[in-house]
Amino acid sequence: MRQLTCWTFLAVLCLLVHPGWGQQVISPAEHLGHPVGADFKLPGWTIVSDYYRHLAKASPNVRLESVGKTTEGRDFLVATISSAENLARLDEIKRHAHVIADPRNRSEDERQQALANGRVVVFITPTMHSTEVAATQMGMEFAWLLATSNEEPWKTARQTTVVVITPTLNPDGLDHVSEWYHKTVHTPYEGASLPKLYQYYVGHDNNRDWFMLTQAETRHLSKLIYQEWLPQILWDVHQQGNAEERMFIPPFKDPLNPNIESLTVAGVNLLGNRAILDMTRDGLTGIVIGVSYDNWYSGGNRNVPTRHHILGILTEAASTNLASPVFQPASTLKSPFGKGKYERSNQFLSPWPGGWWRVRDIIDYELAFGRSLLGSVNREPRMWLTNAMQAAERSIERAKSGPQAWLITTDNQDKSAVRRLIDALLGTGVEVHVSREPFTADGRSYAAGTIVLRSDQPYGNYVKDLFELQKFPPDERPYDTCGWTLPLLMGVRRVEVIAPLEARLEQVRTAETAIAGLAGDSRTAKSDGKLLVAADGDTWTAIAAGLKSQQGVRFFAEGPQAGLFQRLDATTKDEKVAGAISIERLPRIGVYAPWTGNMDEGWLRWTLDHFRIPFTTVRNETLRSGNLRELYDVLVIPDVASRSLEQGRETGSAPNELVGGLALEGALAVETFVREGGRLVAWGDACSWVVDQFRLPLVEVTDEAAARGFLCPGSVVRGVVEPHSHTAGLPHDVALFFDSSKGWREMSRAELEKVERPTRQVRTLLRYAPNRLLLSGKIDKPEVVEGKSAWVVAGHGQGSIHLIGFSPHFRGWTQQTMHLLFRALFIP
């Protein structure tokens, strides 16, 4: 009898330990009770997750684990699929992956062992956007084939790769979309948009959270990628509109971000171009490269990995009407290049001829790409490991000719912002150090406790990408944002170090340890403990908690303590302090939410929940009912378009209880609310509705004829603070995020007479800087908004109106301007 190998013995042992592996593995179709991708069928999370549980129980090639809970409390599952031999030595494979990702201080033998004995780790992340329904079912079929098939490339892939697949990146949303679809299918509302966000806080923006890590799902996956597995390849599976190509595959279009290693880009391009060959040979048409999606933006699930030398691959398939098929005649199809005829080119080899397009078609395209991806790995597994190691080595070497480090200085007052920033960096695998004694860098002295982010680490280019000022190429148009310099948006002072850095540093593992040396505001150290620094985000949490327990606060708007809050007790409540504003109770805050699922409203809810500021969601029907002062002190209308506010969803587009907007009754109720002493806070597109409703003497400058050619697509700009009780203690300059934002000038007397609007005082609290406006990103014709109002306050009856031209809490990135929002909410 032949002697068993060690790995065969382990596999047999596993069968004994897991007797369920002897049972037959059923296919996804058998589990679903219908073909995978069948028309009008949309399985929810329980059905999908149960299939992965079956696979893990029945196959020795699959492991399944829950790595935490989703935002709404469902299990966040991850399946690991490979040969039983590979699964038996996962710890060893992970160690090799760590050597490949960080070859510093490794012996040549360690490196060669990692390349020889490691396995290519491929992450697959289907259905982050829950209305892009096909990838979840594709993942079920992909997992089944990889676990069971003896055909190629599946059989060899079990030996060469370890595939880690999330059944879906958003289990909550999968359930919400499935339930909504089955409620509306075969009705006049089939395929209508949900009345809420499918991810509780951020909806579609769950793919804009991968460097800030605000959401539970983002944190779970980031921990897996950057701390546990360190994969070489990530495939992010998406859908898009259906008027053009059937599928987008990399290479991406220009511009190319300078902080992505060339080897990483070349690897992505090679996998994409090979897929074009394989899929074309399979007879699939309508595949395009080099359009729509660029390699500039950071923040997405396929973007952040590329800054970590992981081949971040995005595929975008044409969508159906959720699970309902669509028919598309050839005459309705458009060129994927945005101009010209719908015809073949070097980037679009074989146009799709039109016809029926189904979920099953999407799955076929995605599976074909997956087969090609595994085939590319199978042919040269060691090459992909070597490529990742060399990219890390080149990044470390390149750091010698760029910034040597980035410092976060001890004089930062917003400890909350620094904590969030460091926590996000640690969550994406960045090494963080703290100086244990004073040191000098570039001729300047810095105190002990300074946070140091060295560039000579594998992810030093990722830190540079977040910390430097972006300069978007002038003749290009971005896919998403142009600039995102995170310390500026967070209100954190950071310093770039050019010369070699010599300091006694200690690596830290937690954000709390990192911020222990921050000095904050020296004035509080001299107080009796009752003073709170308005510049610290934690202060707003403390104020809300204090007011909730009926402990008032006093805000110093003038004098040497301007910008501080004082807790009021029995000994201080009766004191009269010049220039101070007392807040006796917690304002009752109502946050308007339309029946359409508004992402800015969702981000607002996340912001308020994060800082533990209580609020109530307000719907159209509540506003239309009137008597709002009985319910609220502050009414907040986030970035909602005027048409949506006024009219809401059209009759016939959704069930009757979801249609309609504020209409006449709601608009008059909001006006009465302010006139009777309420405070209205609005920003973005909602400001246009407020200006018209209250006949404010303001002109939106980006709507004027002189603004033709103005462009500022998602960039960081400079605001200048004006003296006012609401702005006391703010820095002179504030970094804010401009993305389809508003700017105003006051009407001239002639304009007021022409439109018959009353003269009333509007105070500007923040202006767009009069010069040097752009900090990071891109702006054309800055003079359109330079010096114009960005945050204004106006009185109306006994109440007041705050208008902010930009989103003050954009995607959870902009903590510096969150302070403006909190001041508008709390300070009368």
N, C-alpha and C positions, 0 to 999 in steps of 0.2 A: 504494500500500500504506500502511495506517495505521501511524503511528509507535507502537512499543511504549512503554508506560509504564515507569517505573523499576522498579516492583514486579513487573510482568509479566516484564520482562527478567531480574530476579533469579530469579523462579520458573522460567523456562526454563533459566537457568544451573544452578539446583539440579538440574533433571532430567538435565542433562548430567553433572553431578558425581556424581549418585546414580542410575545407570541402573536400579537395582532398582525405582525408582518407576514405571517403565513397566509392571511386571507387575500382574496382576489382584489386587485385594485380596479375600481370601476372608473369609467371615463366621466368627464364632466357632463356629457350629454345624458348619460344614464342617471347621474345625480340630479340634474336639473329636470329630467323628464321631458326634455325637448332638445333639439339641436342647439349647439352653442351659437349664440348670435341670432336666434330665431326672431322674426319680426314680432313686434308688440310684446316682447318678453324682456323684463328688466329685473333680474334677481337682486334682492336686497342683501344686507350684510350677513344676516344669519345664514342664509343659503350658501353664500360664498365662503364664509369662514368655516362652516361645517364641512365643505368639500376639502379645504386644506387640512382640517383635522383628520378627515378620512385618509388623505394621502399620507400624512405623517404616521398614522396608525398602521396603515396597510403596507407601506413601502419602506424598506431599509435605507432608501436613498433620500429621504426627506425628514427634516426636523422642523418643528414648529414651536415658536415661543411667543409669549406676550411680553413686550418690553415696557409696558406701561398702559395708561389709560388715555383715551382721546379727550378732547375738550368736554364732551358730553358724557364721558364715562364708559365708552365701549373699549374692548381690548384692542390695542394696537399690535397686530400680529406680524410676524416676520417668518418666512419660510426659508430654510437653507437646503439647497438641493445639490447633491453631488453623489459620487460613488460611496458605498458604505465604507470603503477603505479610507477615503478622504474625510468622511464625517467622523471616523474614529480618531483622527489626528488633527482636528480643527484647531486646537490650541497651538500646535506646532505650525500649522499653516498661517495662523494669525501672527505668530512671532516672526515668521519669514516676511510677511507683509509689512510689519513694522520696520524691519531692517531695510526693505526696499524703499519705503516712504521716507525713511530718515537714516541714510547710510553714514552719518557722522560718527566718528569714533568707533567704527566697526572694523574688525580685522578683515583682511582679504578673504580669509577662509569663511568668515561669517557671511560676507557678501556672496561668495560663490555658492555656499550652501543654500542661501535664500533663493538664488536664481535657479539652482538645480532642483531643489526639492519643494519650492513654493508652488502654489497654484494661482492661476489668474482668477482674481475675485471680481465678479460682475454683479453689480447692483441693478435691479430692475424695479422701477417705481411707476406702476400703472395708476391712472385715474386720480391724480391730484385734484383736478377739476371735475367735480362729480357729475356735471352734465355731459362730460366727454365719456360716454358710457361704455364704449367697446372694449377698452383696454382691460377692465376687470375680468371680463369673460375670456379675453385673449390670454390673460395671465393664468387662468385656470387650465386652459388647454396647453399652454407653454409648460407649466409646471408638471402636468400629467405626462406629456411627451418626454420631457427631460428625465423624469423619474423612471419611466417604464420602457421607452422605445429602444429597440435594438437596431434601428435604422440610423443613418448618419444625417445630421451632425450630432444627434442626441447621444448616441452611444459613446463616442469618443469624448464629447463634452463633459460627460460625467467623470472622466479621468483627468482632463486638462483644466477644468474650471470648478470653482465653487460659485454657484449662483445664489444670491440672496435676493428674494423677491418679497415685496410688500403686496399682499392681496389687493389693497388699495391704500393710497396715502391719506384717504379721508373717509374712514368707515361711517362717521356721522352723516356726511353728505350723501354717501351711497344710499343709505336708508331714506333720507329725506327726498332725494330725487326719485327713487323707486316708488315710494309711497305716493308722491305727487303724480307721477306718470300713470300709475295704475288707477288713480282717482280720476284722471282726465282723459285717458285713452278712449277712443271711440266716442268722444263728446266733442262739441264745438271748440273746446279749450285744449284739445290734444296738442302737446308740445309747448304749451304756454309756459312762460317763465315762472319760477317759484315765487311765492309771496314773501319769502325770507331768504337770507343768505344760507347757502348749503354748508358752509363752514361757519360755526356759530358767530364768530366775531368778524371774519375777514372775507368770507366768500371766495371769489376768484383770486383775491390777493393772497391766498395761501401760497402762491408761487412768487411772492415778493418779500418773503420773510426769512430768507436763508442766510443773511448775515446778522440780522438783529435777533432772531430766535425768540419771538414773543409768544408763539403758539405751542401748545403741547406736542402736536404732531411734528412740528419742525424740530423741536428739541430731541424728540425720540430718534428721528432719523439721523440728525447731525451727530448724536452720540455714537450711533452705530457706525457711521461712516468715518468720523475723524478721531474717534478714541478707541473703538473696538476693532474694526475690520481693515480700514485703510485700503479700499479696493483700488484696482487699476482702471476700471471702466464703470460708468454709470449710464444707464439708458433710461431716459425720462420720456414716458409714452403719453402723448397728447393728441387732441383733435383741434381743428380750426374750422373756419367757414368753408362752405362747399361750392363756392361759385367759380373756383379756379382749379388748381392742381388737386390730384387725389391724395398725394402725400408729399410733404417736404422732408428731405433728408440732408444732413450736412454734406459738404462744406457750407458754412455760414457766409453771409454777405459781410462786406466791410461796413464800418471800420473794425480793425483788430485792436483790442486793448493791449497796451505795451507790457502789462504785468502778467501775461500768460506766456509760458514758455513755448518756444517754437516747436519743440518735440511733441508737446501736448496737442497743439493745433494740427501738426502733421499727422499724428495718430488718429485724431477725429476725422480728418479729411480722408485718410486711407480707408477707414472702416465705412465711411459714407459712400465713397466712390466704388468700393467693392460691392456694397449692397446694390448700387445702381446696376452694376453688371449682373449680379445674381438675380435680382428681381426682374430685370428686363428679359433675361434668359427664361425666366418662369412665365413670361407673357403678360406681366403686369404693366399697365400704362399709366400715364399721367403723373409721373414722378419728377420732381424738380429739385434743384440744388441752388444755393446762393441767392435766395430771395427772402424778404421779410425779416428774418431773424439774424441779428448781428452778433459779433463777438466782442462787443464793447461793454454792454450793461452787466452790472453785478447785482446779485440779490435773488436770482432764480435758482431752482434746484439743479439745473445743468450748468449754471454759470459759476457759482461758488466752487464746485469741485474742480473746475479747470484751473483756478488759482491755487489748488492743492495738488496739481499735476495728475489729476484724475481725468480720464477722457470722458468729458461730459457730453453726451449725445442726446439730441432732441429729435424726435420724429413727431410730425403733425399731420394727421390724416384728416381728410374731408369728413365732415360730420353728416349724420342723418338728423331727423327730427326726433331727438332722443332715441327711442328704440323703434320708431316708425320709419319705414323706407321713404325715400324721396325719388321722384322722377325728374331728370334733368336733360332736356333736349340739348344737343350740341350747340344750337344757336344761342343758348343762354349762358354758355361758359365763357369766362373771361381769361385774358392772358395773365399768367402768374406774375408777370413783370410790371403790371400796372399800366401798360401802354402797348399799342400794337395789336396784331391779330393773335388769336388763339391758335398758334402753330408751333411746330417743333423748332428746337434750337439746341445748341450744345449743352445748355442747362436743362432742357426740357425735351428729352430725346423722342418720346413717343406719347403724344397727347391722348388722353382718354376720350373715346368717341361719344360719350354721353349715354344716357339710359337710366335704368334703376340703380340706386345706390343704397346699400343695406348695411346694417351692423355687421353681418357676416362678411361683407366685402372688406370693411375696415379690419376685421380680425385677420382675414387672409393676407392683407398687405402687412400688417404688423407681425404676424407669424413669419412671413417671408423675410422681413428684415431681421427678426430674431434668429432664424436659421443661418442667414448670412453672417451675422455677428458671431455666432458660435463657430461657424466654419472658419472665419478669419482667426479666431483664437486657436482652434484646433491645429491649424497649419503651422503656426509659429508661436507656441505658448511662451517660450523663453524670451522671445523678442519683445513681447508686451511687458514682461517683468523688467527686462533690461531698460526698455524705453522709460518706464516710470522711475527707475533708480537714477538714470542719467539726467532726467528732467529735474529731479530733486538736487542732484549734485551741481548742475549748471545754475540753478536758482541760488544756491548758497554761494557759489563762486561769483555770480553776478552782483551779489550784495556788496562785494568789495569796492565796486565802482559807483555805488549809489549811496543813499542815506545809510548810515551805520546803525542808526536806532531812531526810535520815536519815544519821546518822554511825555508823561502825563504828570504835570507839576503838582506840588503839594498845596498850592494856593487855590486849587479848584474848590469852589463853594458848594457846587451841586454834587454832593456825595452820591445821591441816588443815581444821577446820570453816569458818573464814573463807575459805579457798581454795575449798572446795566451794560455799559460798554465792555468792561473787563469780563463780565460773565458771558457775553456773546463771543468774545475772542477765545476764551477758554473752551467754550462749547464747540468751537470750530477748530480746535486742536492747536491754537497758538500758544507758544511759550511766553509766560509773563514773569518778569523779574521785578524786584524792588531793591533799591539801594539801601544799604544798612549803615551808610555814613555819608557825609557831604562829599560832593565830587564836582569836578569842572568838566564842561563839555563845550567845545567851540568857544573857549574863553569866557563862558558864563558859569556862575556858581549855582548849584542846585542842592537842595536840602536832602538829608536822609529821609527816606520814605517816598522818594520820587519813584513812580512806576516806569519801568524801562521795557520797551519792546525791541529786542535786538533783531537786526535784519539778517544776521547769519544763522538763520534757522530755516528749515524746509519751507515754511509758510511765510517767510519774510516778505515775499512779493505780494501775498494776500494782505498783510498789514499795510504795506505801501499803497495798495489799491484802495483801501478804505480810508487812509489817512492823508494822502496827497490831494492836491487840487486837480480835478480832472479838466483837461483841455480838449473838448470834443472837436474833431476836424470840421473846418468851416463849411465845406461843401457837401456834407453828408446829412442824412436825416436819421434820427435814432429809432430803434425799435421801441425802447422804453425810455428810461431816464438817461440824461447826459452826464449829470454830476450828482454825487451822493456823499461827499466828504463827511464821514460820520462824526468825528469829533466836533466839527463846526455845528452840525445839526443838533447834536446832543448838548451843545454849550460847554464843551470840555476843552480846556486849554491844553494843546499839545505842541511840542517843540521838535523840529527835525534836527537830527545831529548828523553833521557831514564828516567831521574828522573822526579817526578811530577813538572809540570810547574806552576809557579806563576807569572802572568803578568797582567797588565790592558789591556784588549783586547776589541776591538769593531768589531762587525760583519759587513762585507761589502757586498753589493749586486751586485757591478759591478767591472769589471777588472780595469777600469780606476781609480776608488777610491782606489783599492788595491795597485796599483803601484805608487800612488802619492808620497810615501815616499822614493822611490828608489833614491839613490844618483847618480848613473851612474858614469861617468868619471869626476873626479874633475878638470881635465885640461880644460874642456870646460867652466866651471864656471868662469875661469879667462880670457877667451878670449873675443873677440869683437862680439861674436855671429856668426862668420863665420866658426868656426870649427865644424866638424861633426865626431862623434866617429864611426870608422869602425866596432866596435863590436856590434853596435845597428842595428838591422834589419831595423828600420825605416830610417836609413841613406841611404840605397840603394834606397829606394823609393824617398827620397829627392834628391839624386844625379841624378836619372833618370829624375825627373821633372825638375831639374835645367839644365841638359844637353839638354833636349828637348826644353827648352826656350833659348838655346844657352848661358847658363852661365856655364863656365868651372869649373873644380875642380882640385886641386893639392893634390896628395897623398904623405904623408910623410913616406918614407920607411926607414929612418934613423933618428937618433937624439932623443931628449927627446919627440918629438911629433910623433914618429913613431906609425902608426896605426890610424892617424887622417886624415880627408880630410879637405881641406880649399877651400871655395868658391872663385873663381877668379872674380875680377871685374877690372875696369879700372886702379885702383891703384896697383893691385897686379899681373896683367898678365905679365908684363915685368920683374918682379923680378926673379932672378935666385937663387934658393934655393938648396943647396947641398943635395943630396939624395932624392929629391922630383921628382915625376912623374906627369906630367900635362896631363889631359884628357880634350880636347877642345870641343868634340862633342859626342853626344850619338851614341854608336856603333850600326850599323844595324845588328840585330841578326836574323839569320835564324835557325829555329828548325826543324830538319828532322823528318818526320812522314811517316812510311810505310803505305801501303794500307791494313793493317791487324788489326788496332786498338791495339796500344801498350800502356799498362798501365803506364809504366815508362815515356813515352812521355806525356801522359795525366797528370800525377802528375807534370811533369816539366811545362806544360802550366799553371796548377793551381798555382804553386809556382811563376812563373813570373807574372801572373795576380794578385796574392795576393799582391805582392810587387810593382805592377804597373810598371813593366819593359817591354817596348814594344818589340815585336818580330813578325816575320812572319813565318808561317808554310811553309815548303819546302817539295815538293814531288819528287819522283824519276825523273819524266819527266823534272822538273825544273833543277835538277842537271845534267841530261844528256845533256841539251841544252847548257851548258858551259857558259863562260864569267861571272862567279859567282862574281868576284870582282866588277862588275857593280851594284850588288844587295846587297851584304853583306860584313860586316867587320868581323863578327864572325859567324861560322857555328857550330851548336851544334848537335851531334849525340848521343841520349840517349842510354839506355841499349837495343840494338837491336842485335840479333845474326848475325854472319858473313854471314851465308847462306841466311838469310832474306835480309840483305843489298845487297848482290851480286845478288841474283836470284829473290827475291820477291815471289809473288804468282805464282804457276806453271800455264802454259798455259792449259786451259781447266777447271781450278778449280774455275774460276770467270770470269765475263765479261772481254773482251779484254783490256778495258781501266784501269783495276785494276791489270793486271798481269805484271810480270817482276820487276827487281830491278835496282840497279845502273848500273850493267853490265860494260863493258869496258869503254864506253863513260862517264858514271857517275863517275867511279873511277878515270879516268884521269882528269876529270874536277875538282874533289876535290883536287887532287894533284896540279894541276895548280893554283887553288885558294890559297893554302897555299904558294906555291913557289912565287906567285906574291904579297905576303904581307898579306894574310888573316890569321885569327886565327881559328884553329880547336880545339874544345873541345868535348871530348868523354869520356864515362865511361862504366863500366860493360862489357858485352859481345862485345859491339862495339869496345872496345880497341883491341881485337884480330885482327879484320879486319884492323884497323889503323896500328898496328905494322907490319902486313904483307904488306900492301899497301905501306908504307913508309920505309920499310926495317929497322925498328928501332932495335938497338942492345939490345933487351930485351928478357928475357925468363920468361914465365908465370910459377911461381914456383908450383902452384897447379896442373899443368899438367905433372910435372916430375914424374919419377918412384918413387922417394923418398917420394912423397906426398901420396902414397897409405895409406889409413886409416885416412887421414886428413878429419875432419868434423867440420864445424862451421855453423849450420843451423839457420840463423836468430838470431844473438846475437850482443850485444854491446861490442865493443873492443876499445882498447886505441891506438890512433895514436900519434906520436911524431913529432912536427914541426921542419923543418930544416930552417936555416936562408936564406932568399931570399927576394927580393923586393915584391914578391906576398904575403909573409907570415908575413910582418912587423905588429906588434901589436897583432898577434894571441897569445893565451896562449900556453905554452910549450906542454901541453897535450890536445888532442881533442878526444872526444868520437864520434865514428862513428858506423854505422850499417853494419855488415858483413853478406851478404846473397848471396851465390854463387858468391862471389866477387873475384877480381883479386889481385895478388901481383907479383912484378917483381924483378928480379936481372939483372944486366948488363951482357952481354955475355963476356966470356973470349976471349983472342986473338985467341986461337985455334978454338973456336966456330965460331968466326967471319970469320976466313979463311975457315972453313968447308962449311959455307952457303954463302960465298962470299958477305958478307955485309960490307958496308963502316964503318969506324970508325967515330963516331960523338958523340958530347957531349950531354948527357941526364942528366939534373939536377933533383934531387929528392927534392920535396918540403915537403912531408909528408911520414913518415915511419910507418909501424906497429911497435908497441913498442917492444923493444928487450927482454923484460921480463915482467911478470905480464900483459900479453896481454888482457886476458878476464876480462871484467868488469861485465857483466851480461848475463847469458844464458848458453851456452855449447860450448866447443871446444875440439876436440881430435887432438893430435899431433900439438900443437901450434907452435912448432919449424919450421914447414914448412914455415910460413909467418912471424915469428918474425924477426924484423929488416929489412924486405924487403920493397921495395918502394910501396907506396899506391897512391901517386900523383906525376907525373913527368911532366917536360916540356922539349921540344926539339925544336931546330930551324930547319927550312927547307926553303932554299932560303931566301926570305925576310920575311917570316912568321914564325909562331910558332904553336906547337901542345901541348895541355894539355891532359894528360890521367889520369883519376881518376878511381881507381880500384873498387870503390863501388858507389852505387847511392847516391849522395850528398843530395838528397831531399826525401828520402825514405818515401812514404806514407804521406808526409807532417809532419812527426814526427821529422825529424833530422835538426832542425834549425841551430845547431852549424856548421854542415858541409855545409848548404846552403851558408854560408859566403865564403867557398872555391869556390863554383860555381860562386858567384857574383864577386869575385876577378878575377877569370879566364875570366869572360865576360868583365869586365870593365878596368882592369889594363893591359896596354900593356906589 
